[in-house]
Amino acid sequence: MKICIVGAGVVGSYLAKKLSEEGYDIAIIDKDSKKIEDLQMHADIAAYSCDAFDEECIGQLKDYDLYIVATNKDEINLSVALMLRAVYNRDRIFVRVDKDILSKHEIESFLQIEIVNTFKEIYKNVETIIDYPFISYLNELEEGKFIILSYRAKRPDRFTNTKIADLKDLREKVPFTLAIIERDEKIFIPKGEKTILEGDLLYILIERDRLDEFIDLSNIQFTPVKDVVFLGVSKVGRSILKRLYEEKKLKIKVIEEDIQLCEEIASEFPGIMVLNGKITDQELLKSERIGDTDLVVSASYKEDNILACIIAKKLNARKVLAVIEKPEYEEIAFSLGIDMPIVARKLIARKVYRKIRHRGLRDIFELKENVRVYEQTADKKLSGKRISEMPLKNSVVLSVVRDGKMNIVQGNFVLKEGDILIILEKENGENE
């Protein structure tokens, strides 16, 4: 498939490199010649330093199969998409926007394009950690009907000091699959005789609608989030702030270095305490009792936001969430104790994978480094076969969705055409 990306910023360049590595024929357009030169040095792609509104520029790429419009300006993105639709009659267009209002279904229908809203994708994660603060990772499957979440085992839950095989009665009440266990920075696919220890990070696949029931039966203990501190505010951070202010009954405080931005926030949100100061000022964070805060959110997109989160965690903030730009910082952020690092580029890339039906799969995403989950539809060749007969090197079937319901399966489970297999693939490692 030939894919044209408009915009070589943080989102566009990441997608270009990622999709090129996956074997797609990629072209990218940007007016900034330095960005284009950098991409040409580090990725096998066709890169053009020109203006997408220049007919000579976009005209040479008018026969591509899919267009991803991902500059940092919403209005430009929608204008380019409209031009591709109206002038070149292109019908497969994927547009990134930041403003919530521009992602409405009516706009998608009118322009006949697919829109992904950066804020919405980030806010899902923020809302999850507020509603379920014991979760430090969340990903959706089947348009959100199923989720994979992470939970750190802690007494008196049903998991700690329990063999996996002994969770059978819990599975019979609420079907779930324990996908992987992370212990001492090592990851393994669990087997029945393995004992779960306190502090193990469990990645669990479950139906979203049964999450509350699962929490209750598993005896997972948690304290609801009542107060939030924002360390810095970006454009996306301000949108998160606005939604929380309007929809959640929370005590909210903002610490921001830009005095003008402080004044704007204080004026727009009279119920929020706004402080002018550096988000990495340890004495300031101490004086504001950051250690007593239920949730700290750093969505400034600045280089010091990870440092601010580390300081907040050191001062004993209960939960720390960071919105970060660079995917390579995600694992580092986890290792430094940040509870939920959110990489906007990865969220958008996930949407693209869904759009192009990546390599014929329904969906695919990275669960951890060298661990990915994908959905595959059982075709006629798989129909009638047992799972044990599938060629699954370094992989395991987590569950099979049939008629909209999740089935916890073993090797003797017989597949039917149309079944959706949720498969975990682990590279360069042994299963335990």
C-alpha positions in Angstrom: 0.0 0.0 0.0 1.2 3.5 -0.9 0.6 6.0 1.9 1.2 9.8 1.7 1.7 11.7 4.9 1.2 15.5 5.0 3.2 17.1 7.8 6.7 16.0 9.1 6.2 17.1 12.7 6.3 14.9 15.8 3.2 12.9 14.7 3.9 12.7 10.9 7.6 11.8 11.2 6.9 9.0 13.8 4.2 7.5 11.5 6.4 7.8 8.5 9.3 5.9 10.2 7.0 3.3 11.8 5.0 2.5 8.7 8.1 2.4 6.5 9.6 -0.2 9.0 6.4 -2.2 8.5 7.0 -2.4 4.8 4.7 0.3 3.4 5.6 2.6 0.5 5.7 6.0 2.3 5.9 9.5 1.0 5.9 12.6 3.2 5.4 16.3 2.5 6.5 19.3 4.6 7.5 22.9 3.9 10.3 22.6 6.5 13.3 21.4 4.5 15.3 20.6 7.6 12.6 18.1 8.8 12.6 16.5 5.4 16.4 16.2 5.4 16.4 14.6 8.8 13.8 12.0 7.7 15.6 11.1 4.5 18.7 10.4 6.6 16.9 8.1 9.1 14.2 6.4 7.1 13.6 4.7 3.7 10.9 7.1 2.5 10.2 9.5 -0.3 10.3 13.0 1.3 9.3 16.3 -0.4 10.0 19.8 0.9 7.1 21.6 -0.6 3.6 23.1 0.2 0.7 20.6 0.1 -1.4 23.5 -1.4 1.0 23.8 -4.3 -0.6 21.9 -7.2 2.8 20.8 -8.5 3.7 19.4 -5.0 0.6 17.4 -4.2 -0.1 16.6 -7.8 2.9 14.2 -8.0 1.4 12.2 -5.1 -2.2 12.2 -6.3 -2.4 8.4 -6.9 -1.6 7.2 -3.4 -3.9 4.8 -1.7 -4.2 6.5 1.7 -3.5 10.0 2.9 -2.6 10.9 6.5 -2.9 14.6 7.2 -1.0 15.4 10.4 0.4 18.9 10.6 0.1 20.7 14.0 -2.7 23.0 12.7 -6.2 21.7 12.6 -7.5 24.2 10.0 -4.7 23.3 7.6 -5.4 19.6 8.1 -9.0 19.9 7.3 -8.3 22.2 4.3 -5.8 19.7 2.9 -8.3 16.9 3.3 -11.0 19.0 1.6 -8.7 19.7 -1.3 -7.8 16.0 -1.7 -11.5 15.1 -1.7 -12.8 17.8 -4.0 -9.9 18.3 -6.4 -8.3 14.9 -6.6 -11.3 12.7 -5.7 -9.3 10.8 -3.1 -11.6 8.8 -0.7 -9.2 7.4 1.9 -8.1 10.3 4.0 -7.2 10.2 7.7 -7.0 13.6 9.5 -5.5 14.4 12.9 -7.1 17.3 14.9 -6.6 18.6 18.4 -9.8 20.7 18.9 -12.7 18.6 20.2 -15.3 20.4 18.2 -13.6 19.5 14.9 -13.8 15.8 15.5 -17.6 15.7 15.5 -19.3 13.0 13.5 -21.1 15.6 11.4 -17.8 16.9 10.1 -16.6 13.4 9.3 -19.8 12.7 7.4 -19.8 16.0 5.5 -16.2 15.7 4.4 -16.3 11.9 4.1 -13.0 11.5 5.9 -11.9 9.8 9.1 -10.8 12.1 12.0 -8.8 11.2 15.0 -8.8 13.7 17.9 -5.6 13.8 19.9 -7.4 15.2 22.9 -10.1 12.5 23.0 -7.5 9.7 22.8 -5.5 11.2 25.7 -8.6 12.0 27.8 -9.7 8.4 27.7 -6.6 7.4 29.6 -6.9 10.4 32.0 -10.6 9.5 32.7 -9.7 5.9 33.3 -7.0 6.6 35.9 -9.5 9.0 37.7 -12.3 6.4 37.8 -9.9 3.4 38.4 -6.7 4.8 39.9 -5.2 1.3 40.4 -4.9 1.0 36.6 -1.6 2.2 35.1 -2.1 1.0 31.5 -5.2 0.7 29.3 -5.8 -0.3 25.7 -9.0 -1.0 23.9 -10.0 -3.8 21.5 -13.1 -4.2 19.3 -14.0 -0.5 19.5 -13.7 -0.5 23.3 -15.8 -3.5 24.0 -12.8 -5.3 25.5 -9.8 -3.8 27.3 -6.3 -4.8 28.4 -5.4 -3.1 31.7 -2.5 -3.4 34.1 -2.8 -3.9 37.8 -0.1 -4.3 40.4 -0.9 -7.2 42.7 -1.4 -6.1 46.3 -2.9 -7.9 49.3 -5.7 -8.5 50.2 -6.7 -9.1 46.5 -7.4 -12.5 45.0 -4.2 -12.6 43.0 -1.4 -12.2 45.5 0.4 -15.4 46.5 -2.1 -17.4 44.4 -1.3 -19.9 41.6 -2.7 -18.9 38.3 -4.5 -22.3 38.0 -6.3 -21.5 41.3 -8.0 -18.5 39.7 -10.3 -20.8 37.7 -13.3 -20.1 40.0 -12.9 -16.4 39.4 -12.6 -16.8 35.7 -15.9 -18.8 35.7 -17.7 -15.9 37.3 -16.1 -13.2 35.2 -14.1 -14.3 32.1 -10.7 -12.7 31.9 -7.2 -13.7 30.6 -4.0 -12.9 32.4 -1.9 -11.9 29.3 1.5 -11.3 30.8 3.2 -10.7 34.1 6.0 -8.2 34.7 8.3 -8.9 37.6 11.7 -7.3 38.3 11.6 -5.7 34.9 11.2 -9.1 33.2 8.1 -10.1 31.2 6.7 -13.6 30.9 3.6 -15.3 29.6 2.1 -17.0 32.7 1.3 -20.7 33.1 -1.0 -22.5 35.5 1.6 -23.4 38.2 3.1 -20.0 38.4 2.5 -18.1 41.6 1.6 -14.4 41.5 3.6 -12.4 44.0 2.8 -9.1 45.6 4.1 -6.3 43.4 3.8 -8.2 40.2 2.4 -6.1 37.4 -0.5 -8.0 35.8 -1.8 -7.3 32.3 -5.4 -8.5 32.2 -7.8 -8.8 29.2 -11.5 -8.4 30.1 -14.9 -7.2 28.8 -15.2 -3.5 29.7 -18.8 -3.9 30.9 -17.7 -6.4 33.4 -14.8 -4.4 34.9 -16.7 -3.3 38.0 -17.9 -6.9 38.7 -14.3 -8.1 38.2 -12.9 -5.5 40.6 -15.5 -6.5 43.3 -14.9 -10.2 43.0 -11.1 -9.8 42.8 -11.2 -7.7 46.0 -9.1 -5.0 44.4 -8.8 -2.1 46.9 -8.4 1.5 45.8 -9.0 5.1 47.0 -11.1 7.3 44.6 -9.3 10.3 43.1 -10.6 13.5 44.8 -7.9 16.1 43.9 -5.7 16.7 40.9 -2.7 19.0 40.4 -1.6 20.0 36.9 2.1 20.7 36.4 2.1 22.9 33.4 -0.6 23.3 30.8 -0.3 22.8 27.0 -3.1 23.2 24.4 -4.1 19.6 25.0 -3.6 19.9 28.8 -6.0 22.8 28.8 -8.6 20.8 27.1 -8.2 18.0 29.7 -8.4 20.6 32.4 -11.7 22.0 30.9 -13.3 18.6 30.7 -12.4 17.6 34.2 -13.6 21.0 35.5 -17.0 20.6 33.8 -17.6 16.8 34.3 -15.8 15.6 37.5 -16.3 16.8 41.1 -12.6 17.3 41.8 -10.5 19.8 43.6 -8.1 21.1 40.9 -4.9 23.1 41.2 -2.6 24.3 38.4 1.1 25.2 38.6 2.3 27.1 35.5 5.4 29.2 34.7 3.7 31.4 32.1 2.0 34.3 34.0 -0.3 35.2 31.1 -1.5 31.6 30.8 -2.1 31.6 34.6 -4.3 34.7 34.3 -6.2 33.1 31.4 -6.9 29.9 33.3 -7.8 31.7 36.5 -10.3 33.8 34.6 -11.8 30.9 32.6 -12.0 28.5 35.6 -12.8 30.5 38.8 -13.1 27.3 40.9 -9.5 26.3 40.2 -6.5 27.5 42.2 -3.7 28.7 39.9 -0.1 29.2 41.0 2.6 30.9 39.0 5.9 29.0 39.3 8.3 26.4 37.9 6.9 22.9 37.7 10.3 21.5 38.7 10.6 23.7 41.8 10.8 21.1 44.5 10.3 23.6 47.4 7.2 24.9 45.7 5.8 21.4 45.2 6.5 20.6 48.8 4.8 23.7 50.1 1.7 22.8 48.0 1.7 19.4 49.6 2.1 17.5 46.3 2.7 14.4 48.4 -0.9 14.4 49.6 -2.3 14.7 46.0 -4.3 11.8 44.6 -3.3 12.5 41.0 -0.6 14.7 39.4 -1.0 15.4 35.6 1.9 16.8 33.6 0.6 17.7 30.1 2.9 20.6 29.3 4.7 18.8 26.4 7.9 20.6 27.6 11.2 18.8 28.1 11.0 19.2 31.9 7.6 17.5 32.3 9.1 14.1 33.0 11.5 15.6 35.6 8.5 17.3 37.2 6.7 14.0 37.4 9.8 12.3 39.0 9.9 15.0 41.7 6.2 14.7 42.4 6.6 10.9 42.7 9.6 11.4 45.0 7.5 13.6 47.2 5.0 10.7 47.4 2.2 11.8 45.1 -0.1 8.8 44.9 -0.5 8.7 41.1 1.5 10.5 38.4 0.4 10.8 34.8 2.6 12.3 32.1 1.7 13.2 28.5 5.0 12.8 26.6 6.0 13.3 22.9 8.7 10.8 22.4 7.8 7.1 22.4 11.3 6.1 23.4 10.7 7.9 26.7 7.7 5.7 27.6 9.7 2.7 29.0 12.1 5.1 30.7 9.2 6.9 32.4 7.8 3.6 33.6 11.1 2.6 35.1 11.4 6.0 36.9 8.1 5.4 38.6 5.7 7.4 36.5 2.4 5.5 36.8 0.9 6.3 33.4 3.0 7.9 30.6 0.8 8.7 27.6 2.4 9.0 24.1 0.0 10.8 21.8 1.9 9.7 18.7 1.4 6.0 19.6 -2.3 6.6 20.1 -2.7 8.1 16.7 -0.5 5.4 15.1 -2.9 2.9 16.6 -5.8 4.6 14.8 -3.9 4.5 11.5 -3.2 0.8 11.9 -7.0 0.2 12.3 -7.7 2.3 9.3 -5.4 0.4 6.9 -6.2 -3.0 8.4 -2.5 -3.5 9.1 -1.3 -6.6 7.1 -4.8 -7.9 7.0 -5.2 -7.8 10.7 -8.2 -6.2 12.5 -6.0 -4.3 15.0 -2.5 -4.3 16.4 -0.7 -2.5 19.2 2.4 -2.7 21.4 1.7 -3.9 24.9 5.3 -3.6 26.0 8.6 -3.5 24.3 8.9 -6.6 22.1 5.4 -7.6 23.1 2.4 -6.9 20.9 -1.3 -7.8 20.7 -3.2 -8.2 17.5 -6.7 -9.3 16.4 -7.1 -11.8 13.6 -10.3 -13.0 12.0 -10.6 -16.7 11.5 -11.0 -17.5 7.8 -12.1 -20.7 6.0 -8.6 -22.1 6.4 -8.8 -21.8 10.2 -12.4 -23.0 10.5 -12.7 -26.4 12.1 -9.1 -26.3 13.5 -8.1 -26.5 17.1 -6.0 -23.7 18.5 -3.3 -26.2 19.2 -3.0 -26.8 15.4 -2.3 -23.1 14.6 1.3 -22.2 13.7 1.9 -19.7 16.6 5.6 -19.2 17.1 6.3 -17.1 20.2 2.6 -16.4 20.4 -0.4 -17.4 22.5 -4.2 -17.0 21.9 -5.5 -14.9 24.8 -9.1 -15.3 23.9 -11.6 -15.9 21.1 -14.5 -13.5 20.5 -17.5 -15.3 19.2 -20.9 -13.7 18.7 -19.7 -10.6 20.6 -18.7 -12.6 23.7 -15.2 -13.3 25.0 -14.2 -17.0 25.4 -11.3 -18.1 27.6 -9.8 -20.9 25.5 -7.4 -23.8 25.6 -5.6 -25.7 22.9 -8.6 -28.0 22.2 -10.9 -25.1 21.4 -12.3 -25.5 17.8 -12.5 -22.3 15.7 -15.3 -21.2 13.5 -15.1 -18.9 10.5 -15.7 -15.3 11.7 -14.2 -15.9 15.2 -12.0 -13.0 16.3 -8.7 -14.2 17.8 -6.9 -11.9 20.3 -3.3 -13.0 20.1 -0.2 -12.0 22.1 3.2 -12.2 20.4 6.4 -12.0 22.4 9.7 -11.6 20.7 13.2 -12.7 22.0 12.1 -14.4 25.2 11.0 -17.6 26.8 7.6 -18.2 28.2 7.4 -19.4 31.8 
